[in-house]
Amino acid sequence: MPTGTNTDFAFLQKILYDADVDKNALVKDKKALSNTPHKKNFTSAKGYEIPAPYSTPQGASAAVATAASNASSSKGQSFTVPQTNYYAQLRLEGSLVKNAAEGNASSQFIDQVKYETEMVEDTIGWELERQFFGSNTGYRAQIGSVSIGANTTVTLKKISDAIFFRPNMVIVLAAVGGGAGGAIRSAGTTNKATVTAVNAKTGVLTFTGQNFTTLFGTAVADDYIYREGDAQNGGTAKVAAGLEDWNPSSDPSATLFFGVDRSLSPSDLAGVRYDGTTDQMQTVFIRALAQYQTEIGRPIKKGVFYIHPLYGAAMRTAYEAKRIVEVELPTTYDLSVEAFKVDNIKFIEAPSCPYGVAKFVTDSAFIRASCGDQPDWSSMGSSNFWLDPDTDTVKGMMANYGNFCAWHVNELMHVTLPAL
């Protein structure tokens, strides 16, 4: 029998959330997310329209007649950025509600719901942090090697990608990660597996009691790993478009990106790229910023380089300690972000930033857009929480509706860093 009713939950949630959930739980400890402006006017069903100019009028000449005959208008297109949705569910035992509704151990229920709510927000927050740097194809990592048996273990191609996995995460595999995303492997019994252990130091994922050959039909090195439900699977993108999409590591082709052919002017429509693999750590960012000005043709606006903490350590050891200045950057939230400066160039160490890559983002160039004040509860009727009588569990679904948008895509830069 159920131990509570939806009426009980509707009453108790008023005690818990008389105003709203704590939005700081979403961005706390997420360096990129907390430093990213949040715009709440993403309400158009057709998408977020972002102008993308790439040429001023070119009817100019030393001869007046030539200027007139070659007259042209400004050139520009418009990115039409679709909304994406992301969900995370809260679950509690119904007995907690039973006790609270009868006046017994009400604090236990309140404490547990608050804790689980913050953890659900934290889950969405870390996912958005990953998507900030990632691709809307949805993949989390690639397999470096796999040992298949009664217990399967996977060693990731990049050890640092292990932070994108947690025990109990359900994953699927695909042979392709680019473009629209490859077809999910579907020749096995369940076509998915559940992570049981994560070793972030070695990059090893363990799948206890799960044989990948049986589950997937096959699994090979270089396969792409997705959280179940995130993969495009040859279809439309389901997760947000991150910096890997807006500012890719190579010049984009003529394939339309949100309706724009970026090959017409890659620097203006897809940001700047700089290959610093042969540079020294002391010079790579100086040269990268010079390349930025060379391609864009105007002074650099204020911004930061996001780098992986291991590269942050390399920066600190490459310079004399007296040249490193620790700073705290104010944000639009009631938080600040720790950063450091070298020669007045600001750096933020973000564990979600891809290893071997730095991403330069000017202030306000890249935003998190959402439909209203997201994330928030996806209400069931009049209640944020509801009872599943078949399992006697209290459930709540938190949702985020929005996407990442480059308001000024030509103020982004991808830097490939020298090997450590």
C-alpha positions in Angstrom: 0.0 0.0 0.0 1.2 3.5 -0.6 2.3 5.4 2.6 1.4 8.9 1.5 -0.7 10.8 -0.9 0.0 13.6 -3.4 -1.9 15.9 -1.1 0.7 15.3 1.5 3.5 16.1 -0.9 1.8 19.3 -2.1 1.6 20.5 1.5 5.1 19.5 2.5 6.7 21.1 -0.5 5.4 24.5 0.6 7.4 24.0 3.7 10.4 23.0 1.8 10.3 25.6 -1.0 8.2 28.6 -0.2 10.1 30.5 -2.8 12.3 28.5 -5.2 15.2 26.1 -5.3 18.7 27.4 -4.6 20.1 28.2 -8.0 23.6 28.5 -6.5 23.6 24.7 -6.1 23.6 24.5 -9.9 26.8 26.5 -10.4 28.7 25.9 -7.2 32.1 24.4 -7.9 31.5 24.6 -11.7 34.1 27.1 -12.9 32.8 27.7 -16.4 29.1 27.7 -15.5 29.5 30.1 -12.6 31.4 32.5 -14.9 28.9 32.3 -17.7 26.1 34.9 -17.9 22.6 33.4 -17.7 19.9 34.9 -19.9 16.3 33.8 -19.2 14.4 35.0 -22.3 14.8 31.9 -24.4 11.1 31.5 -25.0 10.7 31.3 -28.7 9.5 27.9 -30.1 11.4 28.5 -33.3 14.7 29.1 -31.6 17.0 31.8 -30.3 17.9 34.2 -33.1 21.5 35.5 -33.0 22.7 37.9 -35.7 26.0 36.8 -37.3 27.5 39.6 -39.4 30.7 38.8 -41.3 31.2 41.7 -43.8 30.6 45.5 -43.8 29.5 47.2 -47.1 32.3 46.9 -49.6 31.4 49.6 -52.1 34.6 51.5 -51.4 37.3 52.8 -53.8 39.6 55.7 -54.4 37.5 56.4 -57.5 33.9 57.6 -56.8 32.4 55.8 -59.8 34.1 52.5 -58.8 32.8 52.9 -55.2 29.3 53.4 -56.6 29.4 50.5 -59.1 30.8 48.0 -56.5 28.4 49.0 -53.8 27.2 46.2 -51.6 25.2 45.8 -48.4 26.5 44.4 -45.1 26.7 40.6 -45.1 25.4 38.5 -42.3 23.3 35.5 -41.3 21.5 34.5 -38.2 22.1 31.5 -36.0 18.8 29.9 -35.0 19.6 28.1 -31.8 17.1 25.4 -30.8 16.1 24.7 -27.2 17.4 21.5 -25.6 16.0 19.8 -22.5 17.8 18.0 -19.7 16.2 16.1 -16.9 17.1 14.6 -13.6 14.8 12.7 -11.2 14.6 12.8 -7.4 13.4 9.7 -5.6 12.7 9.0 -1.9 11.1 6.2 0.0 7.4 6.8 0.7 7.8 5.9 4.3 9.5 9.3 4.8 6.4 11.1 3.8 4.2 8.8 5.9 6.2 9.7 9.0 6.2 13.4 8.1 2.4 13.5 7.3 1.7 11.9 10.7 3.9 14.4 12.6 6.7 11.9 13.1 10.3 12.6 12.0 9.2 15.5 9.8 12.7 16.9 9.9 14.1 13.7 8.4 11.9 14.1 5.3 12.7 17.8 5.0 16.4 17.2 5.4 16.4 14.3 2.9 14.4 16.1 0.3 16.6 19.2 0.5 19.7 17.1 0.2 18.4 15.1 -2.7 17.2 18.3 -4.4 20.6 19.9 -4.2 22.2 16.6 -5.5 19.8 16.6 -8.5 20.7 20.2 -9.2 24.3 19.3 -8.9 23.8 16.5 -11.4 22.3 18.9 -13.9 25.0 21.5 -13.1 27.9 19.1 -13.8 26.2 18.0 -17.0 25.9 21.6 -18.2 29.5 22.2 -17.2 30.5 19.3 -19.4 28.3 20.5 -22.2 29.8 24.0 -22.0 33.1 22.6 -23.3 31.6 19.7 -25.3 29.6 18.9 -28.4 25.9 18.6 -29.0 26.6 15.1 -30.4 26.4 14.1 -26.7 29.4 11.8 -26.3 31.4 11.9 -23.0 34.6 10.1 -23.9 36.2 7.5 -26.1 37.4 4.0 -25.3 41.1 3.6 -25.3 41.1 -0.1 -24.6 38.5 -2.6 -23.3 38.9 -5.8 -21.4 35.7 -7.9 -22.0 34.8 -10.7 -19.7 32.3 -11.5 -16.9 33.3 -8.1 -15.5 34.2 -5.6 -18.3 36.7 -2.8 -17.7 37.2 0.2 -20.0 40.3 2.4 -20.0 39.4 5.8 -21.5 41.5 7.3 -24.2 41.8 10.5 -22.1 42.2 9.7 -18.4 40.9 13.2 -17.5 37.5 12.3 -19.1 36.8 10.0 -16.1 35.3 12.9 -14.2 32.3 12.7 -16.6 31.3 9.3 -15.2 29.8 8.3 -11.9 28.7 4.9 -10.4 25.2 3.9 -11.5 25.4 6.0 -14.7 23.9 4.0 -17.6 25.9 4.3 -20.9 25.6 3.3 -24.5 28.2 3.0 -27.3 28.6 4.2 -30.9 31.4 3.9 -33.4 31.0 7.5 -34.5 30.9 10.7 -32.4 31.1 13.5 -35.0 28.5 15.0 -37.3 25.0 13.9 -36.4 26.4 11.1 -34.2 26.7 7.5 -35.2 24.1 4.7 -34.7 24.0 3.3 -31.2 25.4 -0.3 -31.0 22.3 -2.5 -30.9 23.3 -6.0 -31.6 23.4 -7.2 -28.0 20.9 -8.2 -25.4 20.3 -4.8 -23.7 22.5 -2.4 -25.7 23.5 -0.6 -22.5 25.6 -1.0 -19.4 25.8 0.5 -15.9 29.0 1.9 -14.4 29.8 0.3 -11.1 33.1 2.0 -10.3 35.2 4.9 -11.6 38.9 5.3 -11.1 39.6 9.0 -12.0 43.3 8.5 -11.5 43.7 5.8 -14.1 40.7 6.5 -16.3 39.3 3.0 -15.7 35.6 2.3 -15.7 34.4 -1.0 -14.2 31.2 -2.8 -15.2 30.7 -5.6 -12.6 28.9 -8.7 -13.9 28.5 -7.2 -17.4 30.0 -8.7 -20.5 30.1 -6.0 -23.2 30.1 -8.6 -26.1 26.8 -9.9 -24.7 25.3 -6.5 -24.0 26.4 -4.6 -27.1 27.3 -7.3 -29.6 30.7 -5.8 -29.8 32.8 -3.0 -28.3 36.1 -1.8 -29.6 38.8 0.8 -29.0 37.8 4.3 -30.2 34.1 3.7 -29.6 32.3 6.8 -28.2 30.6 6.6 -24.9 27.3 8.3 -24.2 25.0 8.6 -21.2 21.9 6.7 -22.3 19.4 9.1 -23.9 22.0 11.8 -24.8 23.2 10.5 -28.2 21.8 12.0 -31.4 21.9 8.4 -32.9 21.9 9.9 -36.4 19.1 12.4 -35.5 18.7 15.8 -34.0 21.0 17.0 -31.2 19.5 16.4 -27.8 22.1 18.2 -25.6 23.3 21.8 -25.6 25.8 23.1 -28.1 29.1 23.7 -26.4 32.4 25.4 -27.3 33.4 22.4 -29.3 30.5 23.2 -31.7 30.6 27.0 -31.7 34.4 27.2 -31.8 35.7 24.0 -33.3 39.4 22.9 -33.4 39.4 23.1 -37.2 37.9 25.4 -39.8 34.2 24.4 -40.4 33.0 23.1 -43.7 30.0 24.5 -45.6 27.7 22.2 -43.6 25.1 24.5 -42.0 25.4 25.1 -38.3 22.1 26.4 -36.9 21.3 27.6 -40.4 24.7 29.3 -41.1 27.4 28.4 -43.6 30.4 29.2 -41.5 33.0 28.5 -44.3 32.2 32.0 -45.8 34.3 33.6 -43.0 35.5 31.0 -40.5 37.1 33.5 -38.1 34.0 35.7 -37.9 31.5 32.8 -37.8 33.3 30.1 -35.9 35.9 31.9 -33.8 39.7 31.7 -34.1 42.0 28.6 -33.9 45.6 28.6 -32.9 48.0 25.5 -33.0 50.5 26.0 -30.2 51.8 22.4 -30.1 55.3 23.5 -30.9 55.3 26.5 -28.6 56.7 26.8 -25.1 54.2 27.3 -22.2 55.7 30.7 -21.7 54.8 31.9 -25.2 51.8 29.9 -26.4 49.2 32.3 -25.0 51.0 35.5 -26.1 51.2 34.1 -29.7 47.6 32.9 -29.6 46.3 36.4 -28.7 48.4 37.9 -31.4 46.9 35.4 -33.9 43.4 36.4 -32.6 44.1 40.1 -33.3 45.6 39.2 -36.7 42.5 37.4 -37.8 39.8 39.5 -36.2 41.5 42.8 -36.9 40.7 44.6 -33.7 42.0 44.8 -30.1 41.1 41.9 -27.8 38.2 42.4 -25.4 38.5 41.3 -21.8 38.1 37.6 -21.3 39.7 34.5 -19.8 41.4 31.3 -20.9 39.9 28.1 -19.6 42.5 25.4 -19.1 42.7 22.0 -17.5 44.2 22.1 -13.9 47.2 20.0 -15.1 48.0 22.8 -17.6 47.3 25.3 -14.9 50.1 23.6 -12.8 52.3 23.7 -15.9 51.7 27.5 -16.2 52.6 28.0 -12.6 55.8 26.1 -12.8 56.8 27.7 -16.2 56.8 31.2 -14.7 58.5 32.6 -11.6 56.1 32.6 -8.7 56.2 36.3 -8.4 54.7 36.7 -11.8 51.6 34.6 -10.9 48.8 36.8 -9.5 45.8 35.1 -7.8 42.5 36.8 -8.4 38.8 36.3 -7.8 36.5 37.2 -10.6 33.0 38.5 -9.7 30.1 36.7 -11.4 26.4 37.3 -12.0 25.7 34.8 -9.1 26.4 35.4 -5.4 29.7 33.7 -6.0 33.2 34.5 -7.3 35.5 32.4 -9.4 39.1 31.8 -8.5 41.5 32.6 -11.3 45.1 33.7 -11.8 46.9 36.2 -14.1 50.2 36.0 -15.9 51.3 39.2 -17.7 47.7 40.4 -17.3 46.3 37.3 -19.1 43.6 35.7 -17.0 43.2 31.9 -16.6 40.5 29.8 -15.0 41.4 26.2 -14.2 38.3 24.0 -15.0 38.5 20.2 -14.6 35.9 19.9 -17.4 38.1 21.7 -19.9 39.5 19.2 -22.4 43.1 18.2 -21.6 45.6 19.7 -24.0 43.2 22.5 -25.0 42.6 26.1 -23.9 39.4 28.0 -24.7 39.5 31.8 -24.8 36.1 33.4 -24.1 35.6 37.1 -23.8 33.3 38.5 -21.2 29.6 37.9 -22.2 30.5 36.3 -25.5 29.1 32.9 -24.5 25.9 32.6 -22.5 23.6 30.0 -21.0 20.2 30.8 -22.3 17.1 29.2 -20.8 13.3 29.4 -20.9 12.7 31.3 -17.6 14.6 30.7 -14.4 15.9 27.2 -15.1 16.5 24.6 -13.9 13.3 24.0 -12.0 10.8 21.4 -11.1 8.8 19.9 -13.9 5.5 19.8 -12.0 3.0 17.0 -12.2 -0.3 18.8 -11.9 -0.2 21.1 -8.9 2.6 19.3 -7.1 6.4 19.2 -7.7 6.6 15.8 -6.0 4.3 12.8 -6.6 3.8 9.3 -5.3 4.4 6.3 -7.5 2.0 3.8 -5.7 3.5 0.8 -7.5 6.9 1.3 -6.0 5.9 3.4 -2.9 8.5 6.1 -3.8 8.2 9.8 -3.9 9.5 11.3 -7.2 10.3 14.7 -8.5 11.6 15.6 -12.0 13.9 18.6 -12.4 14.2 20.0 -15.9 16.4 22.5 -17.7 15.2 24.1 -20.9 17.8 26.0 -22.9 21.1 26.0 -24.7 24.5 27.6 -24.9 24.7 30.5 -27.3 27.6 32.5 -28.7 26.4 36.1 -28.8 29.7 37.1 -30.4 31.2 33.9 -31.9 34.2 35.9 -33.2 35.2 36.5 -29.6 36.0 32.8 -29.0 39.4 31.1 -29.6 40.5 27.4 -29.5 44.1 26.9 -28.6 45.8 23.5 -29.0 48.5 23.4 -26.3 52.0 21.9 -26.3 52.3 18.4 -24.8 53.3 18.2 -21.1 
